[in-house]
Amino acid sequence: MSNMLQQQYDLIRSARQNMFAFLEELPPQILHQPVHEFGRGTIIRTYAHVVESYTFWLGSFAFHKINEHRDIPVHEVESANVKFIRERFAEVDELVQRFFHEYDDRWSEPIEQDESWQGYPKAPTPLLLITHVETHEFHHKGQIVSMARSLGFPPPADDRLGGIFT
């Protein structure tokens, strides 16, 4: 199963790289243009949120490091560009590899949490966590595509952005 999850993540990374290539074609101010109906308000803030979700669930939660999680500082997000987001996702890629290594062959084994995680799931499985962050990323990818379109920058065909047919 680990090999299949790795292959799936590689497809996700490919789709992400296609999205970044599209976003790099946009004027930089568009990445910070508010679109309040979607995501976190801007394209860059939405992608930063996706990074934070990976680091929270796969880093802090899965590795029992609640006190080590740090969101990207607001001032960094407000001045970020696609290169910055690419760099944060390179860190996410490393985290995903550590997560895959740690939970290899234990995908259905609950990750037990102590009382410091009040309000969070008490014993999700690694498979649930990786599924959550990956589907969460694609949920926000759809919002980002919609934001770009509403700002007058229609994306290329979704198949190209999907990474599957390229």
Summary of the structure (lengths in Angstrom):
residues: 166
radius of gyration: 16.4
end to end distance: 24.8
largest distance: 47.6
contacts: 462
relative contact order: 0.19
helix: 66%
strand: 0%
